Amino acid sequence: MANPLRKMKAKPFGNSGIDLPVIGQGTWDVPESGPRAAEAKRAIRRGIELGMTHLDTAEMYGNGRVELWLGEAIAGVPRESLFVATKVLPGNAHYHGTLDAAERSLMRLGLDYVDLFMLHWPGEHPIEETMRALERLVEDGKTRFVGISNFDAAEMLEAASFLRAVQLACNQVLYHLRERGVEHDVIPAARERGIAVVAYTPFGRGQFPRAQAAQGGVLEALARKHDATPRQVILAFLTRETNVFTIPKASRVEHVEENAGAGALALDAADVAAIEAEFPRGEKSPLASL
């Protein structure tokens, strides 16, 4: 396995003016109570120790319980060392609803501000209204940056067009080896406009089990070549573009260490070509999401 103590790579997070680690930590579907929840909190803390300081959550996750859980997990960690992101549900994303949702999220997280506040997916409220509220949150010091999630290229550019005082920092999208549709236009359009792309669910939903290492194939061959694991190869592939980051979830310490071990792994052109041959991008299709 790639050494988890290797220095985590960082790169510019879109047009935010800051660098972020290429690999962060997601919290969708983490255990919320009992021994497994305690272990997941230990995993979060271990990930932070290994440089995975970008922590992603949302008010939707567990109806706010995961924000509470994350707040407990990071209690006592120096605030300035973390990059905390959360999201407002589309149903709450009218102007005042967005502002109120941010206050509730901050209360649950136990923070005075988040680093990134996003609209979780396009909804019924006018996007111009939501963007105006996000700008207000920056003005009020409740968030440093604003973003969106599950927006296709056209929707992303429309959202960005309604921002006046700040720039759109990122678009968080579903992206894994069997779902590469965002490579057609979302990633290129985001790169052109200085917008970061954050890949969620980078291993699909159980599509790349750790047991795959015994099944043969390009991921296993490249893992042997790089003294890594197949999942580390996947993470390195997904973050190969200059503006792409990823936020795998890990609820166990050994799994977060495996994820962190990909943070210094670099694939060469032949490696990338081999993966693309086994997992073709396919034709352009509507944006996929979970």
N, C-alpha and C positions, 0 to 999 in steps of 0.2 A: 504494500500500500504506500502511496505517496506520503511522505513525512508530513503530518499535520502541523509540525512546528516550523515548516518553511514559511517564509514571510508571505503574507497574503498580498496578492497584487491589488493595486487600486488604480482607478483611472477617472478622468473627468466625468461627473454626473451631469450629462447634458450641458445646458447653458447656466447651471446653478453657480458656477465658479468654485465648486468644491470637488474634491476627489472622494470616491467611495470604494470600498472593497468590491471586487467583482462578484463575490458571493456573500449574500446576506442570509437571513433566517426568516422563514415564513411561519405563520401560526394557525393557518386554516386547519381545523379538525384536530387540534392538539387535545390531549386528555385534560379535562377541566377539574377533576377532583380525584382524591385518593392517591395511592402510591405512584401510579403512572403519571399523574400530574406533577408530583414532586420530582420525579425523575426527569420529566420534560423541562422543568424549571432549571434543574442542574445542567441539562443539555444547553439551554439558552445561555447560562452563565459561562459554560465551557466554550461555547462558540464565540462569545464576546472576548474571552481570554485569547482565542486564536485569531482574532481580528475580524470576525464576522459581526460587525457592529451595526449593520443595517437591519433593523427589526421591523417586520411588517405585520400589521393586524387590521381589523376593521370592526365597526360597530355591529355588523351583521354576524360576526363569528360568535356563536353561542349567545346571541341576543345581548351582546355587551360583556358576557362573562369572560371571554378570552382577553379583552382589554384589561379587565380586573386582574386576571391571571398574569398577564404580561407585566402589569404594574408591580405586582408582588415579586415577579422574577427579577426585575431590574432594580428593585429598591436597594439603595445603598451604593449603586454603581455611579461613578461620577457622570453627571448629566452630559457634560461637554464631550464625553467619549462616545456617546451613542447617537445614532441617526434613527429616530423613531417615526414610522409612517403609519397612518390609519386612514379610513375611508368612511364617507357618508353614504348611506343608502339612497338610491335615486328617489324613493318615495318621500324622503325628508329634505330633498335638495332644492326646495324653493329658497328664496333669499334668507328669510329669517330662520327657516328650518335648518339650513346649512350652518348658520351661526350657532344655533341652539345645539345641534348635533356635535359640533366641535367642543362646546363647553362640557357636554356630557362625556365625551371621549376623554378629555383632559382630566375630568374628575375621576373617571374609572382608572386611568393610567397613573394618576397621582403626579401629573406633570403640569408645569405652567405653560408649556408650549410643546408642539410636536415639530419635527423637522419637515414633514411632508404630509399634506392633507389632500385627499383625492376624492373624486366622484367615482363610486364603485362601478357603475356602468351607465350608459345613456338611459334616460328615463323620460317621464311625462312632463317634467318641468322644463321651461325654456333654458337651454344651455347658457344663454347670455346672462340669465339671472343667477345661475349657479356660479359662473365665473366671477361675476361681480361680488358675490358673497365670499368667494375664495380670496379675492384681492383684499377685501375688508379684513379677513382673518390675518393676512400678512401685515396689513397696516396696524392692526391692533396687537401684533406680537404673539398671536396664538399659533401661527405656523410660520416657518421660514420659507417654505416653497409649496407650490401647488401642482397637482397632477390629476390625471384621469386613469381609468382602468377599463379594459374591454372596449376600447374605441377603435374602429377601423381607421384607415388612413384619412379618408375624407372627414369623418367625424372628429378626428384628432385635430386636423388643421382648422376646422370650423371652431372648435373649442378654443384653440390658441388665438384665433382672430379676435375673440371677444375680451382678451386680456389687454389692459392698457398700461398699468403701472408695474406689472411683473411679467415674467415669461413662464410658459408652460415647462415644467421641469421634466416630466416623464409621462409615459403611457405604460401601464402594467397589463400584460397580455399573456394568454396561454401559449406556451412555446415548449415543445419537446421534440424528440427525434421523429415521432410519428405524427406530429402536428407542426409542420414548418411553414404554414401558410403566411405567417407574418413576414417571412423573408421576401415575399413578392412586392409589397408596397409599404407596409407599416414601418419596418426597420429602415428602408432607404429614405422614406419621407421624413421620418424622425431624425435621421442622421443629418439630412440636408438642413433641417430647421434647428439643429442643436438640441434635440429632445432625447432624453435617455429612454431606453426600452428596458423594462424589468420583466423578466420571464418568470411566471409562476407555474407551479406543478411541472418542474423540469423533467421528472421521471414518469409523467403521465399518471394515470390512476391505476397503479399496480401493473403497468405495462413493462417495467424494467426491474423485475425482482432481483435481489442480490444473488439468488441461486442461479441466475443466468450465466454466471462465470463458468459453470461446468458444461454449458451448452455449445461452446464454440462460436465462431463468428468474429467479425471485425472488431467489436468492442473488446472482446477478450484478448485478441491478438495485440491490439494497441495498448491494453492494460499491461500485458507482459513486457512490451517494448519499453514502456515508460515507468515500469515498476509502480504501477498504480492499480486502481480497481476500475471495472467497467463504468460504474457510476461517476467516478472522477473524470473519466474520459468524456462522458456525456456533458458534464458541467463545463469542461474546458471547451468543448465544441460549441455549446450554446453561447458562451461568452467570448467567442473569437472576434466578433465585430467590435469596433471601437466604442459603440454607444449601447451595448447590451450587457445587462447585469442579470443575476438570477437569485431567487429567494427560496431554496428548498426548505421544506419542513423536516425537522429531525426531533423525535421525542425521546431519544436515548443518547447518552454521551458518546458511545462508540460510533453512532451514525453521524453525529455532528462533527466528530473528528474526521470521519471519512470525507464528509463534504468539504471541510476546511482544507483537507489535503489536496483538493483540486485547485486551490487558489493560486498556486505557483506553477501549475502544469501548463505547458505550451505545446500545442500540436503544430506539426509542420504541414506544408501544403499537401504532401502525399497522404498524411493522416486524414486531413479534412476531405480529400477526394475519395478516400476509401469509405469513410462514413457516409458521404453523400451518395455513393453508389449503392450502399446497402439500405439506406433510409432516404430515398429520393424525396425531393421537395414536393413534387406533384404539381398539378395545375392550380391556378389561382381560384379560390373559392371564398364564400363569405367568411368573415372572421369567426373563429371557433372560440368558445368559452365554456366554463364549467358553471 
